[in-house]
Amino acid sequence: MIDNSLRKRLRKASEDLYIFRKTRSDIRNAEARLAAIQGAWMDAGPVPDYHEHMKNKLRRDWPTLAEALDKATQ
């Protein structure tokens, strides 16, 4: 039979492992989302002039967002 102190330690270890796995998963998901944002901001695609035009429009209309995107993609 497992005593209460060992049961508590096992439960705590199980919870810590769950949190660690969830955190790793969250980090991987955040990295994937950031990569998608970087790709959209940096890859001019088939019409580079239009892409640059729209980035400049965003810089005029939403300068805070444009600055955040610039910082995120450096």
Backbone as XML, in Angstrom:
<?xml version="1.0"?>
<chain id="A" units="angstrom">
  <residue number="1" name="MET">
    <atom name="N" x="0.834" y="-1.172" z="0.000"/>
    <atom name="CA" x="0.000" y="0.000" z="0.000"/>
    <atom name="C" x="0.891" y="1.253" z="0.000"/>
  </residue>
  <residue number="2" name="ILE">
    <atom name="N" x="0.505" y="2.269" z="-0.755"/>
    <atom name="CA" x="1.262" y="3.514" z="-0.863"/>
    <atom name="C" x="0.804" y="4.463" z="0.232"/>
  </residue>
  <residue number="3" name="ASP">
    <atom name="N" x="1.782" y="4.984" z="0.989"/>
    <atom name="CA" x="1.393" y="5.919" z="2.050"/>
    <atom name="C" x="1.044" y="7.290" z="1.454"/>
  </residue>
  <residue number="4" name="ASN">
    <atom name="N" x="0.394" y="8.111" z="2.258"/>
    <atom name="CA" x="-0.104" y="9.403" z="1.770"/>
    <atom name="C" x="1.007" y="10.317" z="1.284"/>
  </residue>
  <residue number="5" name="SER">
    <atom name="N" x="2.142" y="10.325" z="1.958"/>
    <atom name="CA" x="3.231" y="11.209" z="1.556"/>
    <atom name="C" x="3.765" y="10.820" z="0.176"/>
  </residue>
  <residue number="6" name="LEU">
    <atom name="N" x="3.914" y="9.533" z="-0.077"/>
    <atom name="CA" x="4.377" y="9.082" z="-1.392"/>
    <atom name="C" x="3.315" y="9.373" z="-2.448"/>
  </residue>
  <residue number="7" name="ARG">
    <atom name="N" x="2.053" y="9.165" z="-2.114"/>
    <atom name="CA" x="0.948" y="9.447" z="-3.037"/>
    <atom name="C" x="0.960" y="10.939" z="-3.425"/>
  </residue>
  <residue number="8" name="LYS">
    <atom name="N" x="1.163" y="11.826" z="-2.451"/>
    <atom name="CA" x="1.214" y="13.259" z="-2.732"/>
    <atom name="C" x="2.398" y="13.609" z="-3.632"/>
  </residue>
  <residue number="9" name="ARG">
    <atom name="N" x="3.560" y="13.007" z="-3.355"/>
    <atom name="CA" x="4.737" y="13.273" z="-4.189"/>
    <atom name="C" x="4.526" y="12.782" z="-5.611"/>
  </residue>
  <residue number="10" name="LEU">
    <atom name="N" x="3.905" y="11.624" z="-5.764"/>
    <atom name="CA" x="3.632" y="11.090" z="-7.102"/>
    <atom name="C" x="2.631" y="11.978" z="-7.841"/>
  </residue>
  <residue number="11" name="ARG">
    <atom name="N" x="1.607" y="12.438" z="-7.148"/>
    <atom name="CA" x="0.622" y="13.329" z="-7.764"/>
    <atom name="C" x="1.295" y="14.632" z="-8.203"/>
  </residue>
  <residue number="12" name="LYS">
    <atom name="N" x="2.148" y="15.199" z="-7.343"/>
    <atom name="CA" x="2.857" y="16.437" z="-7.663"/>
    <atom name="C" x="3.770" y="16.225" z="-8.873"/>
  </residue>
  <residue number="13" name="ALA">
    <atom name="N" x="4.493" y="15.116" z="-8.919"/>
    <atom name="CA" x="5.371" y="14.820" z="-10.051"/>
    <atom name="C" x="4.569" y="14.684" z="-11.337"/>
  </residue>
  <residue number="14" name="SER">
    <atom name="N" x="3.409" y="14.049" z="-11.241"/>
    <atom name="CA" x="2.541" y="13.897" z="-12.405"/>
    <atom name="C" x="2.043" y="15.247" z="-12.891"/>
  </residue>
  <residue number="15" name="GLU">
    <atom name="N" x="1.641" y="16.115" z="-11.960"/>
    <atom name="CA" x="1.181" y="17.452" z="-12.329"/>
    <atom name="C" x="2.310" y="18.263" z="-12.956"/>
  </residue>
  <residue number="16" name="ASP">
    <atom name="N" x="3.510" y="18.176" z="-12.391"/>
    <atom name="CA" x="4.662" y="18.902" z="-12.941"/>
    <atom name="C" x="4.977" y="18.435" z="-14.357"/>
  </residue>
  <residue number="17" name="LEU">
    <atom name="N" x="4.909" y="17.136" z="-14.589"/>
    <atom name="CA" x="5.171" y="16.600" z="-15.922"/>
    <atom name="C" x="4.122" y="17.088" z="-16.910"/>
  </residue>
  <residue number="18" name="TYR">
    <atom name="N" x="2.868" y="17.120" z="-16.495"/>
    <atom name="CA" x="1.794" y="17.621" z="-17.362"/>
    <atom name="C" x="2.052" y="19.076" z="-17.729"/>
  </residue>
  <residue number="19" name="ILE">
    <atom name="N" x="2.393" y="19.907" z="-16.725"/>
    <atom name="CA" x="2.661" y="21.323" z="-16.971"/>
    <atom name="C" x="3.848" y="21.476" z="-17.913"/>
  </residue>
  <residue number="20" name="PHE">
    <atom name="N" x="4.899" y="20.691" z="-17.725"/>
    <atom name="CA" x="6.080" y="20.756" z="-18.585"/>
    <atom name="C" x="5.715" y="20.409" z="-20.033"/>
  </residue>
  <residue number="21" name="ARG">
    <atom name="N" x="4.960" y="19.344" z="-20.210"/>
    <atom name="CA" x="4.565" y="18.952" z="-21.569"/>
    <atom name="C" x="3.668" y="19.994" z="-22.207"/>
  </residue>
  <residue number="22" name="LYS">
    <atom name="N" x="2.723" y="20.537" z="-21.427"/>
    <atom name="CA" x="1.824" y="21.555" z="-21.945"/>
    <atom name="C" x="2.609" y="22.804" z="-22.319"/>
  </residue>
  <residue number="23" name="THR">
    <atom name="N" x="3.572" y="23.195" z="-21.501"/>
    <atom name="CA" x="4.390" y="24.370" z="-21.780"/>
    <atom name="C" x="5.195" y="24.163" z="-23.060"/>
  </residue>
  <residue number="24" name="ARG">
    <atom name="N" x="5.797" y="22.994" z="-23.223"/>
    <atom name="CA" x="6.545" y="22.711" z="-24.455"/>
    <atom name="C" x="5.635" y="22.786" z="-25.666"/>
  </residue>
  <residue number="25" name="SER">
    <atom name="N" x="4.440" y="22.250" z="-25.541"/>
    <atom name="CA" x="3.470" y="22.291" z="-26.629"/>
    <atom name="C" x="3.062" y="23.731" z="-26.936"/>
  </residue>
  <residue number="26" name="ASP">
    <atom name="N" x="2.828" y="24.512" z="-25.890"/>
    <atom name="CA" x="2.475" y="25.922" z="-26.077"/>
    <atom name="C" x="3.590" y="26.678" z="-26.783"/>
  </residue>
  <residue number="27" name="ILE">
    <atom name="N" x="4.830" y="26.398" z="-26.419"/>
    <atom name="CA" x="5.971" y="27.060" z="-27.053"/>
    <atom name="C" x="6.053" y="26.685" z="-28.522"/>
  </residue>
  <residue number="28" name="ARG">
    <atom name="N" x="5.879" y="25.412" z="-28.832"/>
    <atom name="CA" x="5.910" y="24.984" z="-30.243"/>
    <atom name="C" x="4.793" y="25.664" z="-31.033"/>
  </residue>
  <residue number="29" name="ASN">
    <atom name="N" x="3.607" y="25.753" z="-30.451"/>
    <atom name="CA" x="2.490" y="26.412" z="-31.132"/>
    <atom name="C" x="2.768" y="27.894" z="-31.344"/>
  </residue>
  <residue number="30" name="ALA">
    <atom name="N" x="3.326" y="28.548" z="-30.334"/>
    <atom name="CA" x="3.654" y="29.971" z="-30.463"/>
    <atom name="C" x="4.724" y="30.183" z="-31.534"/>
  </residue>
  <residue number="31" name="GLU">
    <atom name="N" x="5.707" y="29.295" z="-31.589"/>
    <atom name="CA" x="6.750" y="29.407" z="-32.610"/>
    <atom name="C" x="6.164" y="29.246" z="-34.006"/>
  </residue>
  <residue number="32" name="ALA">
    <atom name="N" x="5.226" y="28.329" z="-34.162"/>
    <atom name="CA" x="4.593" y="28.120" z="-35.467"/>
    <atom name="C" x="3.773" y="29.350" z="-35.869"/>
  </residue>
  <residue number="33" name="ARG">
    <atom name="N" x="3.058" y="29.939" z="-34.921"/>
    <atom name="CA" x="2.277" y="31.142" z="-35.227"/>
    <atom name="C" x="3.194" y="32.304" z="-35.597"/>
  </residue>
  <residue number="34" name="LEU">
    <atom name="N" x="4.296" y="32.451" z="-34.866"/>
    <atom name="CA" x="5.245" y="33.519" z="-35.169"/>
    <atom name="C" x="5.872" y="33.309" z="-36.541"/>
  </residue>
  <residue number="35" name="ALA">
    <atom name="N" x="6.191" y="32.077" z="-36.887"/>
    <atom name="CA" x="6.755" y="31.781" z="-38.213"/>
    <atom name="C" x="5.763" y="32.152" z="-39.316"/>
  </residue>
  <residue number="36" name="ALA">
    <atom name="N" x="4.490" y="31.905" z="-39.088"/>
    <atom name="CA" x="3.471" y="32.265" z="-40.082"/>
    <atom name="C" x="3.383" y="33.788" z="-40.242"/>
  </residue>
  <residue number="37" name="ILE">
    <atom name="N" x="3.457" y="34.505" z="-39.124"/>
    <atom name="CA" x="3.422" y="35.968" z="-39.186"/>
    <atom name="C" x="4.660" y="36.487" z="-39.908"/>
  </residue>
  <residue number="38" name="GLN">
    <atom name="N" x="5.821" y="35.944" z="-39.572"/>
    <atom name="CA" x="7.058" y="36.366" z="-40.236"/>
    <atom name="C" x="6.989" y="36.103" z="-41.731"/>
  </residue>
  <residue number="39" name="GLY">
    <atom name="N" x="6.481" y="34.957" z="-42.105"/>
    <atom name="CA" x="6.365" y="34.631" z="-43.521"/>
    <atom name="C" x="5.464" y="35.601" z="-44.259"/>
  </residue>
  <residue number="40" name="ALA">
    <atom name="N" x="4.333" y="35.924" z="-43.653"/>
    <atom name="CA" x="3.396" y="36.846" z="-44.298"/>
    <atom name="C" x="3.985" y="38.247" z="-44.413"/>
  </residue>
  <residue number="41" name="TRP">
    <atom name="N" x="4.755" y="38.675" z="-43.440"/>
    <atom name="CA" x="5.316" y="40.022" z="-43.442"/>
    <atom name="C" x="6.534" y="40.124" z="-44.353"/>
  </residue>
  <residue number="42" name="MET">
    <atom name="N" x="7.318" y="39.052" z="-44.433"/>
    <atom name="CA" x="8.594" y="39.116" z="-45.156"/>
    <atom name="C" x="8.515" y="38.599" z="-46.593"/>
  </residue>
  <residue number="43" name="ASP">
    <atom name="N" x="7.653" y="37.641" z="-46.865"/>
    <atom name="CA" x="7.588" y="37.031" z="-48.196"/>
    <atom name="C" x="6.678" y="37.863" z="-49.097"/>
  </residue>
  <residue number="44" name="ALA">
    <atom name="N" x="7.276" y="38.511" z="-50.068"/>
    <atom name="CA" x="6.517" y="39.406" z="-50.953"/>
    <atom name="C" x="5.612" y="38.637" z="-51.912"/>
  </residue>
  <residue number="45" name="GLY">
    <atom name="N" x="5.822" y="37.365" z="-52.055"/>
    <atom name="CA" x="4.976" y="36.568" z="-52.941"/>
    <atom name="C" x="5.137" y="36.943" z="-54.402"/>
  </residue>
  <residue number="46" name="PRO">
    <atom name="N" x="4.128" y="36.655" z="-55.213"/>
    <atom name="CA" x="4.245" y="36.851" z="-56.661"/>
    <atom name="C" x="4.140" y="38.320" z="-57.099"/>
  </residue>
  <residue number="47" name="VAL">
    <atom name="N" x="3.681" y="39.205" z="-56.186"/>
    <atom name="CA" x="3.520" y="40.621" z="-56.560"/>
    <atom name="C" x="4.215" y="41.484" z="-55.495"/>
  </residue>
  <residue number="48" name="PRO">
    <atom name="N" x="5.538" y="41.574" z="-55.570"/>
    <atom name="CA" x="6.282" y="42.289" z="-54.535"/>
    <atom name="C" x="5.907" y="43.773" z="-54.408"/>
  </residue>
  <residue number="49" name="ASP">
    <atom name="N" x="5.594" y="44.429" z="-55.506"/>
    <atom name="CA" x="5.236" y="45.848" z="-55.427"/>
    <atom name="C" x="3.964" y="46.049" z="-54.607"/>
  </residue>
  <residue number="50" name="TYR">
    <atom name="N" x="2.974" y="45.189" z="-54.830"/>
    <atom name="CA" x="1.723" y="45.288" z="-54.081"/>
    <atom name="C" x="1.972" y="44.996" z="-52.598"/>
  </residue>
  <residue number="51" name="HIS">
    <atom name="N" x="2.793" y="43.997" z="-52.336"/>
    <atom name="CA" x="3.123" y="43.637" z="-50.955"/>
    <atom name="C" x="3.753" y="44.833" z="-50.241"/>
  </residue>
  <residue number="52" name="GLU">
    <atom name="N" x="4.712" y="45.480" z="-50.876"/>
    <atom name="CA" x="5.363" y="46.647" z="-50.277"/>
    <atom name="C" x="4.370" y="47.804" z="-50.115"/>
  </residue>
  <residue number="53" name="HIS">
    <atom name="N" x="3.506" y="47.982" z="-51.103"/>
    <atom name="CA" x="2.475" y="49.022" z="-51.023"/>
    <atom name="C" x="1.580" y="48.796" z="-49.796"/>
  </residue>
  <residue number="54" name="MET">
    <atom name="N" x="1.165" y="47.560" z="-49.580"/>
    <atom name="CA" x="0.277" y="47.264" z="-48.460"/>
    <atom name="C" x="1.013" y="47.397" z="-47.116"/>
  </residue>
  <residue number="55" name="LYS">
    <atom name="N" x="2.289" y="47.043" z="-47.080"/>
    <atom name="CA" x="3.065" y="47.243" z="-45.856"/>
    <atom name="C" x="3.170" y="48.745" z="-45.544"/>
  </residue>
  <residue number="56" name="ASN">
    <atom name="N" x="3.401" y="49.545" z="-46.559"/>
    <atom name="CA" x="3.481" y="50.992" z="-46.353"/>
    <atom name="C" x="2.135" y="51.559" z="-45.907"/>
  </residue>
  <residue number="57" name="LYS">
    <atom name="N" x="1.055" y="51.048" z="-46.482"/>
    <atom name="CA" x="-0.290" y="51.478" z="-46.070"/>
    <atom name="C" x="-0.513" y="51.133" z="-44.595"/>
  </residue>
  <residue number="58" name="LEU">
    <atom name="N" x="-0.104" y="49.947" z="-44.199"/>
    <atom name="CA" x="-0.242" y="49.546" z="-42.797"/>
    <atom name="C" x="0.605" y="50.459" z="-41.902"/>
  </residue>
  <residue number="59" name="ARG">
    <atom name="N" x="1.791" y="50.818" z="-42.364"/>
    <atom name="CA" x="2.634" y="51.722" z="-41.578"/>
    <atom name="C" x="1.961" y="53.091" z="-41.391"/>
  </residue>
  <residue number="60" name="ARG">
    <atom name="N" x="1.235" y="53.527" z="-42.394"/>
    <atom name="CA" x="0.515" y="54.807" z="-42.292"/>
    <atom name="C" x="-0.717" y="54.683" z="-41.401"/>
  </residue>
  <residue number="61" name="ASP">
    <atom name="N" x="-1.518" y="53.635" z="-41.649"/>
    <atom name="CA" x="-2.818" y="53.501" z="-40.986"/>
    <atom name="C" x="-2.717" y="52.932" z="-39.565"/>
  </residue>
  <residue number="62" name="TRP">
    <atom name="N" x="-1.840" y="51.972" z="-39.362"/>
    <atom name="CA" x="-1.684" y="51.308" z="-38.068"/>
    <atom name="C" x="-0.203" y="51.233" z="-37.710"/>
  </residue>
  <residue number="63" name="PRO">
    <atom name="N" x="0.409" y="52.348" z="-37.379"/>
    <atom name="CA" x="1.855" y="52.360" z="-37.143"/>
    <atom name="C" x="2.301" y="51.459" z="-35.987"/>
  </residue>
  <residue number="64" name="THR">
    <atom name="N" x="1.481" y="51.332" z="-34.965"/>
    <atom name="CA" x="1.859" y="50.480" z="-33.835"/>
    <atom name="C" x="1.936" y="49.017" z="-34.255"/>
  </residue>
  <residue number="65" name="LEU">
    <atom name="N" x="0.952" y="48.576" z="-35.032"/>
    <atom name="CA" x="0.965" y="47.201" z="-35.529"/>
    <atom name="C" x="2.142" y="46.978" z="-36.468"/>
  </residue>
  <residue number="66" name="ALA">
    <atom name="N" x="2.383" y="47.914" z="-37.369"/>
    <atom name="CA" x="3.503" y="47.776" z="-38.302"/>
    <atom name="C" x="4.828" y="47.709" z="-37.543"/>
  </residue>
  <residue number="67" name="GLU">
    <atom name="N" x="4.966" y="48.519" z="-36.509"/>
    <atom name="CA" x="6.201" y="48.502" z="-35.728"/>
    <atom name="C" x="6.369" y="47.157" z="-35.017"/>
  </residue>
  <residue number="68" name="ALA">
    <atom name="N" x="5.285" y="46.625" z="-34.486"/>
    <atom name="CA" x="5.338" y="45.313" z="-33.824"/>
    <atom name="C" x="5.736" y="44.226" z="-34.819"/>
  </residue>
  <residue number="69" name="LEU">
    <atom name="N" x="5.185" y="44.284" z="-36.024"/>
    <atom name="CA" x="5.547" y="43.296" z="-37.048"/>
    <atom name="C" x="7.004" y="43.436" z="-37.451"/>
  </residue>
  <residue number="70" name="ASP">
    <atom name="N" x="7.479" y="44.665" z="-37.584"/>
    <atom name="CA" x="8.889" y="44.876" z="-37.901"/>
    <atom name="C" x="9.786" y="44.276" z="-36.819"/>
  </residue>
  <residue number="71" name="LYS">
    <atom name="N" x="9.447" y="44.523" z="-35.562"/>
    <atom name="CA" x="10.251" y="43.993" z="-34.450"/>
    <atom name="C" x="10.196" y="42.475" z="-34.391"/>
  </residue>
  <residue number="72" name="ALA">
    <atom name="N" x="9.019" y="41.916" z="-34.671"/>
    <atom name="CA" x="8.860" y="40.456" z="-34.603"/>
    <atom name="C" x="9.598" y="39.727" z="-35.717"/>
  </residue>
  <residue number="73" name="THR">
    <atom name="N" x="9.909" y="40.451" z="-36.778"/>
    <atom name="CA" x="10.530" y="39.788" z="-37.931"/>
    <atom name="C" x="11.999" y="40.150" z="-38.105"/>
  </residue>
  <residue number="74" name="GLN">
    <atom name="N" x="12.576" y="40.825" z="-37.122"/>
    <atom name="CA" x="14.003" y="41.160" z="-37.202"/>
    <atom name="C" x="14.850" y="39.988" z="-36.793"/>
  </residue>
</chain>
